[in-house]
Amino acid sequence: MASTKITVNNNGSLKIEGDFEIVDRNGNAYDLAGRDTVAICRCGLSANKPFCDGSHKGHFEHDAVAFALPPKKVV
């Protein structure tokens, strides 16, 4: 089974590694040019959204520490 790992970086991007596909809101796949690792922008400053271009440096603070989500809502 193929796996995907998403790492939340301190003060920066989401790093995605493994077997994955990224699509736009219409379901069209981005051409990742054979990459199996990409960084996704979290700060909104990248000129290359949804991909990170490093624009966050000095403008985005987040201490990436794992925590448990609250229980899933039951409808």
Backbone as CSV, one residue per row, in Angstrom:
resi,resn,N_x,N_y,N_z,CA_x,CA_y,CA_z,C_x,C_y,C_z
1,MET,0.838,-1.182,0.000,0.000,0.000,0.000,0.881,1.242,0.000
2,ALA,0.648,2.166,-0.920,1.396,3.408,-0.980,0.993,4.305,0.188
3,SER,1.934,5.130,0.631,1.609,6.008,1.741,2.003,7.440,1.424
4,THR,1.359,8.339,2.128,1.632,9.760,2.014,1.910,10.292,3.407
5,LYS,2.943,11.134,3.516,3.287,11.746,4.794,3.195,13.258,4.621
6,ILE,2.480,13.929,5.537,2.375,15.383,5.535,3.025,15.891,6.815
7,THR,4.029,16.735,6.660,4.743,17.303,7.803,4.403,18.780,7.911
8,VAL,3.924,19.206,9.081,3.645,20.611,9.345,4.943,21.225,9.855
9,ASN,5.548,22.082,9.047,6.820,22.703,9.418,6.593,23.926,10.304
10,ASN,7.490,24.129,11.274,7.456,25.345,12.072,7.592,26.548,11.149
11,ASN,6.771,27.554,11.362,6.893,28.827,10.639,6.954,28.665,9.128
12,GLY,6.260,27.689,8.594,6.361,27.492,7.157,5.315,26.577,6.568
13,SER,5.734,25.872,5.563,4.866,25.103,4.680,4.423,23.761,5.243
14,LEU,3.548,23.124,4.471,3.211,21.720,4.677,4.035,20.935,3.672
15,LYS,4.837,20.024,4.137,5.656,19.189,3.255,4.902,17.886,3.007
16,ILE,4.668,17.574,1.732,3.946,16.355,1.363,4.915,15.432,0.653
17,GLU,5.005,14.197,1.149,5.924,13.212,0.582,5.184,11.912,0.323
18,GLY,5.589,11.215,-0.723,5.042,9.888,-0.980,4.265,9.823,-2.265
19,ASP,3.184,9.055,-2.228,2.328,8.845,-3.394,1.081,9.699,-3.215
20,PHE,0.947,10.758,-4.014,-0.177,11.662,-3.863,-0.470,12.347,-5.195
21,GLU,-1.632,12.955,-5.258,-2.046,13.775,-6.392,-2.633,15.046,-5.802
22,ILE,-2.355,16.186,-6.425,-2.933,17.453,-6.000,-3.804,17.949,-7.149
23,VAL,-5.066,18.250,-6.827,-6.000,18.692,-7.846,-6.578,20.051,-7.477
24,ASP,-7.024,20.799,-8.510,-7.679,22.077,-8.258,-9.151,21.832,-7.923
25,ARG,-9.894,22.902,-7.710,-11.297,22.743,-7.290,-12.170,22.068,-8.333
26,ASN,-11.696,22.011,-9.576,-12.444,21.337,-10.635,-12.000,19.893,-10.843
27,GLY,-11.059,19.436,-10.038,-10.576,18.066,-10.150,-9.430,17.886,-11.132
28,ASN,-8.918,18.986,-11.690,-7.788,18.913,-12.620,-6.481,18.775,-11.849
29,ALA,-5.669,17.811,-12.233,-4.413,17.542,-11.519,-3.331,18.538,-11.909
30,TYR,-2.579,19.004,-10.897,-1.388,19.804,-11.143,-0.310,18.889,-11.700
31,ASP,0.472,19.384,-12.640,1.608,18.631,-13.177,2.774,18.818,-12.221
32,LEU,3.090,17.797,-11.464,4.148,17.868,-10.463,5.508,17.487,-11.030
33,ALA,5.582,17.272,-12.325,6.847,16.994,-13.024,7.633,15.854,-12.365
34,GLY,6.920,14.821,-11.934,7.566,13.641,-11.375,7.997,13.758,-9.921
35,ARG,7.690,14.866,-9.274,8.099,15.051,-7.871,7.312,14.114,-6.951
36,ASP,7.989,13.609,-5.927,7.305,12.846,-4.882,7.373,13.584,-3.556
37,THR,7.856,14.834,-3.586,7.867,15.725,-2.433,7.583,17.142,-2.918
38,VAL,6.619,17.802,-2.273,6.328,19.205,-2.562,6.037,19.916,-1.248
39,ALA,6.099,21.242,-1.277,5.751,22.058,-0.116,4.542,22.908,-0.490
40,ILE,3.530,22.891,0.360,2.301,23.651,0.143,2.308,24.881,1.052
41,CYS,1.952,26.025,0.482,1.930,27.301,1.203,0.856,27.288,2.288
42,ARG,1.202,27.784,3.472,0.223,27.976,4.546,0.022,29.441,4.879
43,CYS,0.957,30.299,4.467,0.912,31.703,4.879,0.108,32.582,3.934
44,GLY,-0.094,32.143,2.701,-0.828,32.927,1.730,0.012,33.936,0.967
45,LEU,1.316,33.994,1.225,2.187,34.981,0.589,2.870,34.493,-0.681
46,SER,2.840,33.197,-0.952,3.535,32.638,-2.108,2.978,33.160,-3.424
47,ALA,3.872,33.471,-4.348,3.467,33.855,-5.693,3.194,32.623,-6.541
48,ASN,3.437,31.447,-5.975,3.325,30.180,-6.689,2.293,29.273,-6.013
49,LYS,1.237,29.874,-5.419,0.221,29.085,-4.711,-0.375,28.028,-5.633
50,PRO,-0.664,26.852,-5.164,-0.682,26.471,-3.762,0.685,26.040,-3.224
51,PHE,1.721,26.173,-4.031,3.046,25.705,-3.627,3.819,26.804,-2.920
52,CYS,4.663,26.419,-2.002,5.469,27.353,-1.216,6.653,27.851,-2.043
53,ASP,6.916,29.155,-1.954,8.101,29.712,-2.605,9.052,30.366,-1.597
54,GLY,8.807,30.166,-0.313,9.678,30.708,0.735,9.310,32.113,1.175
55,SER,8.251,32.692,0.640,7.858,34.060,0.990,7.489,34.217,2.460
56,HIS,7.175,33.130,3.151,6.762,33.176,4.549,7.877,33.596,5.496
57,LYS,9.111,33.464,5.081,10.241,33.703,5.991,10.159,35.086,6.616
58,GLY,10.060,35.101,7.941,9.970,36.338,8.696,8.575,36.938,8.761
59,HIS,7.585,36.280,8.136,6.229,36.829,8.084,5.161,35.864,8.604
60,PHE,5.556,34.734,9.102,4.578,33.709,9.485,5.133,32.944,10.671
61,GLU,4.369,32.892,11.750,4.819,32.168,12.934,3.803,31.112,13.339
62,HIS,4.299,29.917,13.483,3.469,28.813,13.972,4.385,27.747,14.517
63,ASP,4.184,27.383,15.776,4.962,26.323,16.397,4.239,25.007,16.142
64,ALA,4.787,24.193,15.260,4.135,22.953,14.850,4.337,21.864,15.900
65,VAL,3.334,21.708,16.756,3.347,20.680,17.794,2.039,19.901,17.676
66,ALA,2.139,18.591,17.566,0.955,17.744,17.394,0.055,17.792,18.624
67,PHE,-1.246,17.678,18.364,-2.236,17.628,19.433,-3.422,16.796,18.962
68,ALA,-4.272,16.414,19.886,-5.450,15.616,19.544,-6.619,16.530,19.204
69,LEU,-7.313,16.238,18.121,-8.537,16.958,17.773,-9.650,16.552,18.731
70,PRO,-10.659,17.415,18.902,-11.799,17.017,19.725,-12.552,15.887,19.039
71,PRO,-13.403,15.184,19.765,-14.144,14.081,19.150,-14.913,14.539,17.917
72,LYS,-15.038,13.636,16.961,-15.777,13.896,15.729,-17.242,14.128,16.048
73,LYS,-17.833,15.145,15.434,-19.248,15.434,15.664,-20.104,14.356,15.023
74,VAL,-21.135,13.949,15.730,-22.065,12.937,15.229,-23.346,13.658,14.850
75,VAL,-23.795,13.452,13.639,-25.002,14.136,13.158,-26.209,13.260,13.337
